[in-house]
Amino acid sequence: MAQTISRRELIDLIEARIKKHGTQRAAAKSMRISQAALSDILHGRRSCGPKVLRALGYEEETTYRKINA
């Protein structure tokens, strides 16, 4: 079964990568995105795209749930 991860957990993984690489710029380079894009993700202005998810070992999966209306 696939493991799910929250946005907060993704941000934690990104922050760990920044810590490992020393700077946002170096972490962004390791994920093959711009530093500006990484900053936007960290500040909630952009969602994690396929490149970032892949770099973190994840992929996006969309699910739908019925709400009680």
PDB file with SEQRES, HELIX, SHEET and CRYST1 records, atoms N, CA, C and O in Angstrom:
SEQRES   1 A   69  MET ALA GLN THR ILE SER ARG ARG GLU LEU ILE ASP LEU          
SEQRES   2 A   69  ILE GLU ALA ARG ILE LYS LYS HIS GLY THR GLN ARG ALA          
SEQRES   3 A   69  ALA ALA LYS SER MET ARG ILE SER GLN ALA ALA LEU SER          
SEQRES   4 A   69  ASP ILE LEU HIS GLY ARG ARG SER CYS GLY PRO LYS VAL          
SEQRES   5 A   69  LEU ARG ALA LEU GLY TYR GLU GLU GLU THR THR TYR ARG          
SEQRES   6 A   69  LYS ILE ASN ALA                                              
HELIX    1 AA1 ARG A    7  HIS A   21  1                                  15    
HELIX    2 AA2 GLN A   24  SER A   30  1                                   7    
HELIX    3 AA3 GLN A   35  LEU A   42  1                                   8    
HELIX    4 AA4 PRO A   50  ALA A   55  1                                   6    
CRYST1    1.000    1.000    1.000  90.00  90.00  90.00 P 1           1          
ATOM      1  N   MET A   1       0.837  -1.184   0.000  1.00  0.00           N  
ATOM      2  CA  MET A   1       0.000   0.000   0.000  1.00  0.00           C  
ATOM      3  C   MET A   1       0.883   1.249   0.000  1.00  0.00           C  
ATOM      4  O   MET A   1       1.919   1.286   0.663  1.00  0.00           O  
ATOM      5  N   ALA A   2       0.468   2.253  -0.737  1.00  0.00           N  
ATOM      6  CA  ALA A   2       1.238   3.493  -0.857  1.00  0.00           C  
ATOM      7  C   ALA A   2       1.208   4.279   0.450  1.00  0.00           C  
ATOM      8  O   ALA A   2       0.190   4.322   1.141  1.00  0.00           O  
ATOM      9  N   GLN A   3       2.327   4.891   0.771  1.00  0.00           N  
ATOM     10  CA  GLN A   3       2.408   5.731   1.958  1.00  0.00           C  
ATOM     11  C   GLN A   3       1.960   7.137   1.583  1.00  0.00           C  
ATOM     12  O   GLN A   3       2.410   7.685   0.576  1.00  0.00           O  
ATOM     13  N   THR A   4       1.081   7.723   2.383  1.00  0.00           N  
ATOM     14  CA  THR A   4       0.653   9.096   2.142  1.00  0.00           C  
ATOM     15  C   THR A   4       1.444  10.029   3.053  1.00  0.00           C  
ATOM     16  O   THR A   4       1.945   9.626   4.102  1.00  0.00           O  
ATOM     17  N   ILE A   5       1.540  11.270   2.628  1.00  0.00           N  
ATOM     18  CA  ILE A   5       2.314  12.246   3.369  1.00  0.00           C  
ATOM     19  C   ILE A   5       1.597  13.592   3.297  1.00  0.00           C  
ATOM     20  O   ILE A   5       1.046  13.952   2.257  1.00  0.00           O  
ATOM     21  N   SER A   6       1.606  14.312   4.373  1.00  0.00           N  
ATOM     22  CA  SER A   6       0.938  15.609   4.415  1.00  0.00           C  
ATOM     23  C   SER A   6       1.840  16.700   3.842  1.00  0.00           C  
ATOM     24  O   SER A   6       3.041  16.499   3.664  1.00  0.00           O  
ATOM     25  N   ARG A   7       1.253  17.837   3.562  1.00  0.00           N  
ATOM     26  CA  ARG A   7       2.039  18.982   3.083  1.00  0.00           C  
ATOM     27  C   ARG A   7       3.088  19.361   4.114  1.00  0.00           C  
ATOM     28  O   ARG A   7       4.224  19.674   3.757  1.00  0.00           O  
ATOM     29  N   ARG A   8       2.719  19.338   5.400  1.00  0.00           N  
ATOM     30  CA  ARG A   8       3.666  19.681   6.466  1.00  0.00           C  
ATOM     31  C   ARG A   8       4.860  18.721   6.461  1.00  0.00           C  
ATOM     32  O   ARG A   8       6.002  19.139   6.655  1.00  0.00           O  
ATOM     33  N   GLU A   9       4.588  17.447   6.239  1.00  0.00           N  
ATOM     34  CA  GLU A   9       5.663  16.459   6.191  1.00  0.00           C  
ATOM     35  C   GLU A   9       6.572  16.685   4.971  1.00  0.00           C  
ATOM     36  O   GLU A   9       7.785  16.490   5.053  1.00  0.00           O  
ATOM     37  N   LEU A  10       5.978  17.096   3.842  1.00  0.00           N  
ATOM     38  CA  LEU A  10       6.782  17.430   2.667  1.00  0.00           C  
ATOM     39  C   LEU A  10       7.695  18.616   2.965  1.00  0.00           C  
ATOM     40  O   LEU A  10       8.873  18.609   2.607  1.00  0.00           O  
ATOM     41  N   ILE A  11       7.143  19.631   3.623  1.00  0.00           N  
ATOM     42  CA  ILE A  11       7.938  20.805   3.985  1.00  0.00           C  
ATOM     43  C   ILE A  11       9.071  20.388   4.921  1.00  0.00           C  
ATOM     44  O   ILE A  11      10.199  20.861   4.782  1.00  0.00           O  
ATOM     45  N   ASP A  12       8.774  19.511   5.864  1.00  0.00           N  
ATOM     46  CA  ASP A  12       9.823  19.014   6.776  1.00  0.00           C  
ATOM     47  C   ASP A  12      10.937  18.313   5.996  1.00  0.00           C  
ATOM     48  O   ASP A  12      12.115  18.491   6.308  1.00  0.00           O  
ATOM     49  N   LEU A  13      10.574  17.516   4.983  1.00  0.00           N  
ATOM     50  CA  LEU A  13      11.578  16.842   4.159  1.00  0.00           C  
ATOM     51  C   LEU A  13      12.419  17.853   3.379  1.00  0.00           C  
ATOM     52  O   LEU A  13      13.634  17.699   3.256  1.00  0.00           O  
ATOM     53  N   ILE A  14      11.764  18.881   2.858  1.00  0.00           N  
ATOM     54  CA  ILE A  14      12.482  19.923   2.123  1.00  0.00           C  
ATOM     55  C   ILE A  14      13.427  20.673   3.060  1.00  0.00           C  
ATOM     56  O   ILE A  14      14.573  20.948   2.702  1.00  0.00           O  
ATOM     57  N   GLU A  15      12.947  21.002   4.254  1.00  0.00           N  
ATOM     58  CA  GLU A  15      13.801  21.698   5.216  1.00  0.00           C  
ATOM     59  C   GLU A  15      14.994  20.835   5.624  1.00  0.00           C  
ATOM     60  O   GLU A  15      16.087  21.358   5.838  1.00  0.00           O  
ATOM     61  N   ALA A  16      14.798  19.534   5.733  1.00  0.00           N  
ATOM     62  CA  ALA A  16      15.909  18.628   6.034  1.00  0.00           C  
ATOM     63  C   ALA A  16      16.916  18.626   4.888  1.00  0.00           C  
ATOM     64  O   ALA A  16      18.123  18.562   5.120  1.00  0.00           O  
ATOM     65  N   ARG A  17      16.428  18.696   3.666  1.00  0.00           N  
ATOM     66  CA  ARG A  17      17.324  18.736   2.509  1.00  0.00           C  
ATOM     67  C   ARG A  17      18.116  20.045   2.502  1.00  0.00           C  
ATOM     68  O   ARG A  17      19.303  20.054   2.175  1.00  0.00           O  
ATOM     69  N   ILE A  18      17.459  21.144   2.861  1.00  0.00           N  
ATOM     70  CA  ILE A  18      18.157  22.433   2.943  1.00  0.00           C  
ATOM     71  C   ILE A  18      19.262  22.347   3.989  1.00  0.00           C  
ATOM     72  O   ILE A  18      20.386  22.793   3.756  1.00  0.00           O  
ATOM     73  N   LYS A  19      18.935  21.774   5.134  1.00  0.00           N  
ATOM     74  CA  LYS A  19      19.933  21.628   6.197  1.00  0.00           C  
ATOM     75  C   LYS A  19      21.109  20.769   5.713  1.00  0.00           C  
ATOM     76  O   LYS A  19      22.267  21.090   5.981  1.00  0.00           O  
ATOM     77  N   LYS A  20      20.808  19.689   5.007  1.00  0.00           N  
ATOM     78  CA  LYS A  20      21.850  18.784   4.497  1.00  0.00           C  
ATOM     79  C   LYS A  20      22.765  19.505   3.511  1.00  0.00           C  
ATOM     80  O   LYS A  20      23.983  19.330   3.547  1.00  0.00           O  
ATOM     81  N   HIS A  21      22.176  20.317   2.631  1.00  0.00           N  
ATOM     82  CA  HIS A  21      22.951  20.985   1.582  1.00  0.00           C  
ATOM     83  C   HIS A  21      23.492  22.349   2.018  1.00  0.00           C  
ATOM     84  O   HIS A  21      24.346  22.918   1.337  1.00  0.00           O  
ATOM     85  N   GLY A  22      23.012  22.874   3.132  1.00  0.00           N  
ATOM     86  CA  GLY A  22      23.553  24.122   3.661  1.00  0.00           C  
ATOM     87  C   GLY A  22      22.822  25.386   3.268  1.00  0.00           C  
ATOM     88  O   GLY A  22      22.772  26.338   4.048  1.00  0.00           O  
ATOM     89  N   THR A  23      22.253  25.416   2.071  1.00  0.00           N  
ATOM     90  CA  THR A  23      21.522  26.608   1.623  1.00  0.00           C  
ATOM     91  C   THR A  23      20.305  26.199   0.800  1.00  0.00           C  
ATOM     92  O   THR A  23      20.233  25.086   0.279  1.00  0.00           O  
ATOM     93  N   GLN A  24      19.344  27.131   0.693  1.00  0.00           N  
ATOM     94  CA  GLN A  24      18.193  26.880  -0.171  1.00  0.00           C  
ATOM     95  C   GLN A  24      18.641  26.707  -1.614  1.00  0.00           C  
ATOM     96  O   GLN A  24      18.123  25.857  -2.338  1.00  0.00           O  
ATOM     97  N   ARG A  25      19.610  27.523  -2.026  1.00  0.00           N  
ATOM     98  CA  ARG A  25      20.086  27.465  -3.403  1.00  0.00           C  
ATOM     99  C   ARG A  25      20.656  26.075  -3.729  1.00  0.00           C  
ATOM    100  O   ARG A  25      20.349  25.505  -4.776  1.00  0.00           O  
ATOM    101  N   ALA A  26      21.477  25.543  -2.838  1.00  0.00           N  
ATOM    102  CA  ALA A  26      22.075  24.225  -3.063  1.00  0.00           C  
ATOM    103  C   ALA A  26      21.014  23.122  -3.026  1.00  0.00           C  
ATOM    104  O   ALA A  26      21.067  22.176  -3.812  1.00  0.00           O  
ATOM    105  N   ALA A  27      20.054  23.250  -2.113  1.00  0.00           N  
ATOM    106  CA  ALA A  27      18.972  22.260  -2.041  1.00  0.00           C  
ATOM    107  C   ALA A  27      18.123  22.310  -3.310  1.00  0.00           C  
ATOM    108  O   ALA A  27      17.749  21.272  -3.856  1.00  0.00           O  
ATOM    109  N   ALA A  28      17.822  23.517  -3.771  1.00  0.00           N  
ATOM    110  CA  ALA A  28      17.037  23.676  -4.998  1.00  0.00           C  
ATOM    111  C   ALA A  28      17.779  23.056  -6.181  1.00  0.00           C  
ATOM    112  O   ALA A  28      17.175  22.378  -7.012  1.00  0.00           O  
ATOM    113  N   LYS A  29      19.071  23.288  -6.253  1.00  0.00           N  
ATOM    114  CA  LYS A  29      19.873  22.718  -7.339  1.00  0.00           C  
ATOM    115  C   LYS A  29      19.825  21.194  -7.311  1.00  0.00           C  
ATOM    116  O   LYS A  29      19.760  20.551  -8.359  1.00  0.00           O  
ATOM    117  N   SER A  30      19.858  20.618  -6.108  1.00  0.00           N  
ATOM    118  CA  SER A  30      19.803  19.157  -5.998  1.00  0.00           C  
ATOM    119  C   SER A  30      18.458  18.601  -6.456  1.00  0.00           C  
ATOM    120  O   SER A  30      18.361  17.443  -6.863  1.00  0.00           O  
ATOM    121  N   MET A  31      17.408  19.446  -6.385  1.00  0.00           N  
ATOM    122  CA  MET A  31      16.075  19.027  -6.825  1.00  0.00           C  
ATOM    123  C   MET A  31      15.773  19.485  -8.248  1.00  0.00           C  
ATOM    124  O   MET A  31      14.694  19.231  -8.783  1.00  0.00           O  
ATOM    125  N   ARG A  32      16.760  20.174  -8.854  1.00  0.00           N  
ATOM    126  CA  ARG A  32      16.637  20.682 -10.230  1.00  0.00           C  
ATOM    127  C   ARG A  32      15.485  21.670 -10.402  1.00  0.00           C  
ATOM    128  O   ARG A  32      14.753  21.646 -11.391  1.00  0.00           O  
ATOM    129  N   ILE A  33      15.353  22.548  -9.390  1.00  0.00           N  
ATOM    130  CA  ILE A  33      14.391  23.648  -9.482  1.00  0.00           C  
ATOM    131  C   ILE A  33      15.116  24.924  -9.094  1.00  0.00           C  
ATOM    132  O   ILE A  33      16.237  24.875  -8.586  1.00  0.00           O  
ATOM    133  N   SER A  34      14.485  26.064  -9.329  1.00  0.00           N  
ATOM    134  CA  SER A  34      15.105  27.328  -8.960  1.00  0.00           C  
ATOM    135  C   SER A  34      14.953  27.584  -7.463  1.00  0.00           C  
ATOM    136  O   SER A  34      14.065  27.038  -6.807  1.00  0.00           O  
ATOM    137  N   GLN A  35      15.833  28.419  -6.947  1.00  0.00           N  
ATOM    138  CA  GLN A  35      15.743  28.800  -5.537  1.00  0.00           C  
ATOM    139  C   GLN A  35      14.442  29.551  -5.289  1.00  0.00           C  
ATOM    140  O   GLN A  35      13.837  29.404  -4.227  1.00  0.00           O  
ATOM    141  N   ALA A  36      14.005  30.355  -6.257  1.00  0.00           N  
ATOM    142  CA  ALA A  36      12.750  31.099  -6.125  1.00  0.00           C  
ATOM    143  C   ALA A  36      11.564  30.140  -6.016  1.00  0.00           C  
ATOM    144  O   ALA A  36      10.659  30.360  -5.211  1.00  0.00           O  
ATOM    145  N   ALA A  37      11.568  29.081  -6.820  1.00  0.00           N  
ATOM    146  CA  ALA A  37      10.487  28.093  -6.757  1.00  0.00           C  
ATOM    147  C   ALA A  37      10.481  27.398  -5.398  1.00  0.00           C  
ATOM    148  O   ALA A  37       9.420  27.173  -4.815  1.00  0.00           O  
ATOM    149  N   LEU A  38      11.662  27.060  -4.901  1.00  0.00           N  
ATOM    150  CA  LEU A  38      11.758  26.423  -3.588  1.00  0.00           C  
ATOM    151  C   LEU A  38      11.234  27.347  -2.503  1.00  0.00           C  
ATOM    152  O   LEU A  38      10.502  26.908  -1.615  1.00  0.00           O  
ATOM    153  N   SER A  39      11.595  28.608  -2.563  1.00  0.00           N  
ATOM    154  CA  SER A  39      11.111  29.587  -1.590  1.00  0.00           C  
ATOM    155  C   SER A  39       9.586  29.697  -1.646  1.00  0.00           C  
ATOM    156  O   SER A  39       8.925  29.754  -0.609  1.00  0.00           O  
ATOM    157  N   ASP A  40       9.036  29.725  -2.858  1.00  0.00           N  
ATOM    158  CA  ASP A  40       7.576  29.785  -3.017  1.00  0.00           C  
ATOM    159  C   ASP A  40       6.894  28.575  -2.389  1.00  0.00           C  
ATOM    160  O   ASP A  40       5.839  28.714  -1.769  1.00  0.00           O  
ATOM    161  N   ILE A  41       7.477  27.397  -2.540  1.00  0.00           N  
ATOM    162  CA  ILE A  41       6.918  26.184  -1.936  1.00  0.00           C  
ATOM    163  C   ILE A  41       6.937  26.309  -0.418  1.00  0.00           C  
ATOM    164  O   ILE A  41       5.945  26.017   0.250  1.00  0.00           O  
ATOM    165  N   LEU A  42       8.064  26.742   0.116  1.00  0.00           N  
ATOM    166  CA  LEU A  42       8.200  26.859   1.570  1.00  0.00           C  
ATOM    167  C   LEU A  42       7.238  27.883   2.172  1.00  0.00           C  
ATOM    168  O   LEU A  42       6.803  27.736   3.314  1.00  0.00           O  
ATOM    169  N   HIS A  43       6.909  28.924   1.397  1.00  0.00           N  
ATOM    170  CA  HIS A  43       6.014  29.972   1.895  1.00  0.00           C  
ATOM    171  C   HIS A  43       4.556  29.776   1.472  1.00  0.00           C  
ATOM    172  O   HIS A  43       3.727  30.664   1.673  1.00  0.00           O  
ATOM    173  N   GLY A  44       4.244  28.619   0.888  1.00  0.00           N  
ATOM    174  CA  GLY A  44       2.865  28.291   0.544  1.00  0.00           C  
ATOM    175  C   GLY A  44       2.327  28.991  -0.678  1.00  0.00           C  
ATOM    176  O   GLY A  44       1.117  28.988  -0.905  1.00  0.00           O  
ATOM    177  N   ARG A  45       3.197  29.595  -1.478  1.00  0.00           N  
ATOM    178  CA  ARG A  45       2.750  30.286  -2.688  1.00  0.00           C  
ATOM    179  C   ARG A  45       2.696  29.360  -3.898  1.00  0.00           C  
ATOM    180  O   ARG A  45       2.165  29.727  -4.946  1.00  0.00           O  
ATOM    181  N   ARG A  46       3.249  28.161  -3.748  1.00  0.00           N  
ATOM    182  CA  ARG A  46       3.299  27.188  -4.836  1.00  0.00           C  
ATOM    183  C   ARG A  46       3.237  25.798  -4.220  1.00  0.00           C  
ATOM    184  O   ARG A  46       3.738  25.575  -3.118  1.00  0.00           O  
ATOM    185  N   SER A  47       2.624  24.874  -4.931  1.00  0.00           N  
ATOM    186  CA  SER A  47       2.592  23.500  -4.426  1.00  0.00           C  
ATOM    187  C   SER A  47       3.800  22.740  -4.973  1.00  0.00           C  
ATOM    188  O   SER A  47       4.439  23.169  -5.933  1.00  0.00           O  
ATOM    189  N   CYS A  48       4.093  21.624  -4.353  1.00  0.00           N  
ATOM    190  CA  CYS A  48       5.202  20.785  -4.813  1.00  0.00           C  
ATOM    191  C   CYS A  48       4.822  20.167  -6.154  1.00  0.00           C  
ATOM    192  O   CYS A  48       3.789  19.510  -6.276  1.00  0.00           O  
ATOM    193  N   GLY A  49       5.650  20.381  -7.136  1.00  0.00           N  
ATOM    194  CA  GLY A  49       5.426  19.796  -8.446  1.00  0.00           C  
ATOM    195  C   GLY A  49       6.091  18.435  -8.552  1.00  0.00           C  
ATOM    196  O   GLY A  49       6.729  17.971  -7.607  1.00  0.00           O  
ATOM    197  N   PRO A  50       5.940  17.798  -9.707  1.00  0.00           N  
ATOM    198  CA  PRO A  50       6.486  16.458  -9.911  1.00  0.00           C  
ATOM    199  C   PRO A  50       7.990  16.359  -9.676  1.00  0.00           C  
ATOM    200  O   PRO A  50       8.454  15.365  -9.117  1.00  0.00           O  
ATOM    201  N   LYS A  51       8.767  17.368 -10.092  1.00  0.00           N  
ATOM    202  CA  LYS A  51      10.225  17.330  -9.893  1.00  0.00           C  
ATOM    203  C   LYS A  51      10.579  17.257  -8.416  1.00  0.00           C  
ATOM    204  O   LYS A  51      11.408  16.448  -7.999  1.00  0.00           O  
ATOM    205  N   VAL A  52       9.937  18.118  -7.632  1.00  0.00           N  
ATOM    206  CA  VAL A  52      10.233  18.160  -6.198  1.00  0.00           C  
ATOM    207  C   VAL A  52       9.791  16.864  -5.535  1.00  0.00           C  
ATOM    208  O   VAL A  52      10.537  16.275  -4.752  1.00  0.00           O  
ATOM    209  N   LEU A  53       8.591  16.426  -5.846  1.00  0.00           N  
ATOM    210  CA  LEU A  53       8.100  15.180  -5.266  1.00  0.00           C  
ATOM    211  C   LEU A  53       9.023  14.017  -5.608  1.00  0.00           C  
ATOM    212  O   LEU A  53       9.355  13.210  -4.740  1.00  0.00           O  
ATOM    213  N   ARG A  54       9.433  13.928  -6.856  1.00  0.00           N  
ATOM    214  CA  ARG A  54      10.328  12.851  -7.288  1.00  0.00           C  
ATOM    215  C   ARG A  54      11.657  12.934  -6.545  1.00  0.00           C  
ATOM    216  O   ARG A  54      12.199  11.911  -6.127  1.00  0.00           O  
ATOM    217  N   ALA A  55      12.184  14.141  -6.379  1.00  0.00           N  
ATOM    218  CA  ALA A  55      13.453  14.320  -5.668  1.00  0.00           C  
ATOM    219  C   ALA A  55      13.347  13.862  -4.214  1.00  0.00           C  
ATOM    220  O   ALA A  55      14.335  13.437  -3.615  1.00  0.00           O  
ATOM    221  N   LEU A  56      12.142  13.951  -3.656  1.00  0.00           N  
ATOM    222  CA  LEU A  56      11.910  13.535  -2.269  1.00  0.00           C  
ATOM    223  C   LEU A  56      11.462  12.083  -2.168  1.00  0.00           C  
ATOM    224  O   LEU A  56      11.273  11.560  -1.070  1.00  0.00           O  
ATOM    225  N   GLY A  57      11.292  11.432  -3.321  1.00  0.00           N  
ATOM    226  CA  GLY A  57      10.906  10.021  -3.337  1.00  0.00           C  
ATOM    227  C   GLY A  57       9.412   9.791  -3.306  1.00  0.00           C  
ATOM    228  O   GLY A  57       8.954   8.736  -2.868  1.00  0.00           O  
ATOM    229  N   TYR A  58       8.643  10.769  -3.766  1.00  0.00           N  
ATOM    230  CA  TYR A  58       7.182  10.660  -3.772  1.00  0.00           C  
ATOM    231  C   TYR A  58       6.636  10.999  -5.145  1.00  0.00           C  
ATOM    232  O   TYR A  58       7.338  11.548  -5.994  1.00  0.00           O  
ATOM    233  N   GLU A  59       5.370  10.663  -5.346  1.00  0.00           N  
ATOM    234  CA  GLU A  59       4.643  11.094  -6.530  1.00  0.00           C  
ATOM    235  C   GLU A  59       3.230  11.458  -6.096  1.00  0.00           C  
ATOM    236  O   GLU A  59       2.737  10.986  -5.072  1.00  0.00           O  
ATOM    237  N   GLU A  60       2.597  12.297  -6.887  1.00  0.00           N  
ATOM    238  CA  GLU A  60       1.257  12.751  -6.540  1.00  0.00           C  
ATOM    239  C   GLU A  60       0.229  11.705  -6.939  1.00  0.00           C  
ATOM    240  O   GLU A  60       0.323  11.083  -7.997  1.00  0.00           O  
ATOM    241  N   GLU A  61      -0.757  11.526  -6.064  1.00  0.00           N  
ATOM    242  CA  GLU A  61      -1.876  10.639  -6.351  1.00  0.00           C  
ATOM    243  C   GLU A  61      -3.133  11.361  -5.891  1.00  0.00           C  
ATOM    244  O   GLU A  61      -3.214  11.801  -4.744  1.00  0.00           O  
ATOM    245  N   THR A  62      -4.095  11.483  -6.764  1.00  0.00           N  
ATOM    246  CA  THR A  62      -5.328  12.181  -6.433  1.00  0.00           C  
ATOM    247  C   THR A  62      -6.385  11.178  -6.007  1.00  0.00           C  
ATOM    248  O   THR A  62      -6.601  10.170  -6.680  1.00  0.00           O  
ATOM    249  N   THR A  63      -7.045  11.454  -4.886  1.00  0.00           N  
ATOM    250  CA  THR A  63      -8.150  10.624  -4.430  1.00  0.00           C  
ATOM    251  C   THR A  63      -9.361  11.508  -4.171  1.00  0.00           C  
ATOM    252  O   THR A  63      -9.232  12.716  -3.971  1.00  0.00           O  
ATOM    253  N   TYR A  64     -10.511  10.904  -4.176  1.00  0.00           N  
ATOM    254  CA  TYR A  64     -11.757  11.617  -3.921  1.00  0.00           C  
ATOM    255  C   TYR A  64     -12.543  10.907  -2.838  1.00  0.00           C  
ATOM    256  O   TYR A  64     -12.613   9.679  -2.811  1.00  0.00           O  
ATOM    257  N   ARG A  65     -13.137  11.689  -1.943  1.00  0.00           N  
ATOM    258  CA  ARG A  65     -13.967  11.132  -0.877  1.00  0.00           C  
ATOM    259  C   ARG A  65     -15.351  11.732  -0.941  1.00  0.00           C  
ATOM    260  O   ARG A  65     -15.518  12.914  -1.240  1.00  0.00           O  
ATOM    261  N   LYS A  66     -16.339  10.911  -0.660  1.00  0.00           N  
ATOM    262  CA  LYS A  66     -17.717  11.382  -0.620  1.00  0.00           C  
ATOM    263  C   LYS A  66     -17.933  12.100   0.715  1.00  0.00           C  
ATOM    264  O   LYS A  66     -17.550  11.603   1.774  1.00  0.00           O  
ATOM    265  N   ILE A  67     -18.548  13.267   0.639  1.00  0.00           N  
ATOM    266  CA  ILE A  67     -18.853  14.001   1.865  1.00  0.00           C  
ATOM    267  C   ILE A  67     -20.326  13.775   2.210  1.00  0.00           C  
ATOM    268  O   ILE A  67     -21.152  13.537   1.329  1.00  0.00           O  
ATOM    269  N   ASN A  68     -20.629  13.852   3.458  1.00  0.00           N  
ATOM    270  CA  ASN A  68     -22.020  13.713   3.879  1.00  0.00           C  
ATOM    271  C   ASN A  68     -22.699  15.070   3.746  1.00  0.00           C  
ATOM    272  O   ASN A  68     -22.433  15.995   4.514  1.00  0.00           O  
ATOM    273  N   ALA A  69     -23.566  15.167   2.774  1.00  0.00           N  
ATOM    274  CA  ALA A  69     -24.229  16.449   2.521  1.00  0.00           C  
ATOM    275  C   ALA A  69     -25.713  16.350   2.768  1.00  0.00           C  
ATOM    276  O   ALA A  69     -26.433  17.335   2.605  1.00  0.00           O  
TER     277      ALA A  69                                                      
END                                                                             
